[in-house]
Amino acid sequence: MKPVKLATALATALLLALPMSAFAQDAEEEESSPFSATFAVTTDYVFRGVSQTDNGPAFQAGATYSAPFGLYAGAWASNVDFGEGGPDFEVDYFVGWNKDLSDSWNLDLGVNRYTYEGASDGYGDIDYNEYIAKVTWSGPVTVGGILAYADDYSNTGAEETYAGLTASYDIGDSGFSLGATTGYTSIDAGSDGRADFYDGSITLSKGFGPATATLGYYDTFGSDASELRRGSDIYKPGVVFTIAVAVP
């Protein structure tokens, strides 16, 4: 999940899913399954403020296995559009450890492997790893922070660092939730230069059973954002509508 054209910026992107459940024998409790899955359709695949589908729609799916002691692993996929000759699909593989530190605090440490399929022979290999740490505080407002680092961004030798904040608020029993994010991407290509910009979003979500509909406004700004916008539409602001379903 990244702007490939910048290398020449969730979540996000570990996926969120509701666990399957089964009735425990001789008990009225539900027992969580270690497997979960999500399916989504969106008008634009935006990652850290940047369109990954050239402002076009995307179909996405993912699955996760979560062990009782906090380890998890999974995969996630989406169509992408990075221009002529570029890949058609992104497939991410991830592994990590998630731990509740208290009733309010959660820590998540993981590694994402971003891979891209369907590019022409001359396009080149742009697969890379990113190391991610997230901390979340759950209260009247849920607040999270993320720090991510890639030592070989897009297989170019550049170093990428991303720092971000998220916040969400459930509006009573209405089923609606307000969300906001902001983040800062820094890509250092050494003698080949660097690029830095901020991203932000405001979203409104509504749950419908296992489905969630989200309407969001996304943008990039500050530092090199204006220059990047002149070179490509993928950095420009936009409104995105997404429907995600957790199975079952």
C-alpha positions in Angstrom: 0.0 0.0 0.0 2.1 2.9 -1.2 2.4 5.6 -3.8 4.8 4.0 -6.3 5.1 7.2 -8.4 6.7 9.0 -5.4 9.5 6.5 -5.3 10.7 7.5 -8.9 3.3 7.5 1.1 -3.9 1.0 7.6 -5.4 0.9 7.8 -4.5 0.8 6.9 -2.8 -1.8 6.5 -3.5 -4.4 8.7 -7.1 -5.4 8.2 -9.8 -5.3 10.8 -12.3 -8.2 11.0 -14.8 -9.6 13.3 -14.0 -13.2 14.5 -16.3 -16.1 13.7 -18.1 -17.6 16.7 -19.4 -20.9 17.9 -21.5 -21.9 20.9 -19.5 -23.6 23.6 -20.8 -26.9 24.9 -22.8 -26.6 28.2 -22.4 -22.8 28.2 -24.3 -19.8 26.9 -21.1 -18.0 25.8 -19.7 -17.5 22.4 -16.2 -18.7 21.6 -14.1 -16.8 19.2 -12.5 -18.5 16.1 -8.9 -17.6 15.4 -9.8 -17.0 11.7 -11.4 -13.8 10.3 -11.9 -12.3 6.9 -13.0 -9.0 5.3 -14.2 -8.0 1.8 -14.5 -4.4 0.6 -15.4 -2.3 -2.4 -14.3 1.3 -2.6 -14.5 4.1 -5.1 -10.7 4.8 -4.6 -7.9 2.8 -2.9 -6.3 5.6 -0.8 -3.2 4.8 1.2 -1.7 7.5 3.5 -3.5 10.2 1.4 -2.4 8.9 -2.0 -4.5 7.0 -4.5 -3.2 3.6 -5.4 -5.7 3.1 -8.3 -5.3 6.3 -10.2 -8.5 7.6 -8.6 -10.4 4.6 -9.7 -12.4 1.9 -7.8 -10.9 -1.2 -6.0 -12.1 -4.5 -4.8 -10.3 -5.8 -1.7 -10.1 -9.0 0.4 -8.1 -10.2 3.4 -7.9 -13.0 5.9 -6.2 -13.2 9.3 -5.3 -16.0 11.8 -4.9 -14.8 15.4 -3.3 -17.1 18.1 -4.5 -16.9 21.7 -1.2 -15.5 22.9 -1.3 -12.5 20.6 0.5 -13.6 17.5 -1.3 -13.1 14.2 -0.6 -13.6 10.5 -2.5 -13.0 7.3 -2.8 -11.7 3.8 -4.6 -8.8 2.1 -5.1 -8.0 -1.6 -6.4 -5.2 -3.9 -6.3 -4.2 -7.5 -4.0 -1.2 -8.2 -3.1 1.1 -11.1 0.3 2.8 -11.2 0.2 3.6 -14.9 1.2 1.9 -18.1 3.2 -1.3 -17.6 2.6 -1.2 -13.8 1.2 -4.0 -11.7 -2.4 -4.9 -11.6 -2.6 -6.3 -8.1 -1.1 -5.7 -4.6 -0.8 -8.6 -2.3 0.3 -7.9 1.3 1.5 -10.5 3.8 1.8 -9.6 7.4 2.8 -11.1 10.8 2.7 -9.5 14.2 2.0 -9.5 17.9 -0.9 -7.8 19.5 -1.2 -7.3 23.3 -3.7 -5.5 25.6 -1.5 -3.7 28.1 -4.5 -2.7 30.2 -8.3 -2.2 29.8 -7.5 1.0 27.9 -4.1 0.5 26.2 -3.1 -1.9 23.3 0.2 -2.5 21.6 0.6 -3.9 18.1 4.0 -4.8 16.6 4.2 -6.2 13.1 5.9 -6.6 9.7 4.2 -6.0 6.3 5.5 -7.5 3.1 4.1 -5.4 0.1 4.2 -7.3 -3.2 2.9 -6.4 -6.6 1.8 -8.7 -9.4 1.0 -8.3 -13.1 3.6 -5.6 -14.1 5.3 -5.8 -17.5 8.8 -7.3 -17.8 10.5 -3.9 -17.9 8.7 -2.4 -15.0 11.0 -3.7 -12.3 10.6 -5.3 -8.8 9.0 -2.9 -6.3 8.3 -5.3 -3.4 9.5 -4.2 0.0 9.1 -4.8 3.8 7.8 -2.3 6.4 8.1 -2.6 10.1 5.2 -1.1 12.1 4.5 -0.2 15.7 1.0 0.9 16.8 -0.4 1.9 20.2 -4.1 2.5 20.9 -5.9 4.1 23.8 -9.7 3.3 24.1 -11.8 5.7 26.0 -14.7 8.1 25.2 -12.6 8.8 22.1 -10.3 6.0 20.7 -6.9 7.4 19.8 -4.1 5.6 18.1 -0.5 6.3 17.0 1.6 4.5 14.3 5.2 4.5 13.5 6.4 2.7 10.4 9.8 2.2 8.8 11.1 0.7 5.5 14.8 0.4 4.9 14.4 -0.4 1.2 11.3 1.4 0.1 9.9 0.1 -3.2 13.1 -1.8 -3.7 15.0 1.4 -4.5 17.3 1.6 -1.5 15.5 4.6 -0.1 14.5 4.8 3.5 10.9 5.5 4.3 9.4 6.7 7.6 5.8 7.2 8.4 4.3 8.6 11.6 0.5 9.0 12.1 -2.3 9.7 14.5 -5.9 8.4 14.4 -9.0 9.2 16.4 -12.6 7.9 16.3 -15.7 8.6 18.3 -18.9 6.5 18.4 -22.0 8.7 18.3 -24.1 7.2 21.1 -26.2 4.2 20.0 -26.8 5.6 16.5 -24.3 3.2 14.9 -22.4 6.2 13.4 -18.8 6.9 14.1 -16.6 9.9 13.3 -13.0 9.4 12.4 -10.0 11.6 11.7 -6.4 10.8 10.7 -3.2 12.7 10.1 0.3 11.5 9.1 3.7 12.4 7.8 5.6 10.5 5.1 9.4 11.0 4.7 11.3 9.2 1.9 15.0 9.7 1.8 16.7 8.5 -1.4 20.2 9.8 -0.4 21.9 11.5 -3.3 18.8 11.1 -5.5 16.8 13.4 -3.2 13.9 13.1 -0.8 10.2 13.7 -0.6 8.1 14.7 2.4 4.4 15.4 2.8 1.5 15.2 5.2 -1.8 13.4 4.8 -5.1 13.8 6.5 -8.7 12.4 6.4 -12.1 12.9 8.0 -14.6 10.0 7.8 -18.2 9.2 8.8 -19.0 5.5 9.2 -22.2 3.5 9.8 -22.5 -0.1 10.8 -25.1 -2.4 9.3 -24.7 -5.8 11.0 -21.5 -7.3 9.5 -21.1 -4.4 7.0 -19.7 -0.9 7.5 -20.2 2.0 5.1 -17.7 4.8 5.2 -17.7 8.2 3.5 -14.3 10.0 3.8 -12.4 13.0 2.6 -8.7 12.5 2.0 -5.9 14.9 1.2 -2.2 15.5 1.1 -0.6 18.8 2.1 2.6 20.6 3.3 6.2 20.1 2.4 6.5 18.6 -1.1 2.7 18.0 -1.6 2.2 20.9 -3.9 5.0 19.9 -6.2 3.8 16.3 -6.1 0.3 17.4 -7.1 1.6 19.2 -10.2 3.1 15.9 -11.3 0.3 13.6 -10.6 -3.4 13.5 -9.8 -3.0 10.7 -7.2 -1.9 13.3 -4.5 -4.9 15.5 -5.0 -7.8 15.6 -2.4 -10.9 13.5 -3.0 -14.1 11.9 -1.5 -14.1 8.2 -1.2 -17.0 5.8 -0.4 -16.3 2.3 0.9 -18.4 -0.7 2.0 -16.6 -3.4 4.0 -18.0 -6.7 5.2 -16.7 -9.0 7.9 -17.3 -12.7 7.4 -19.1 -14.3 8.9 
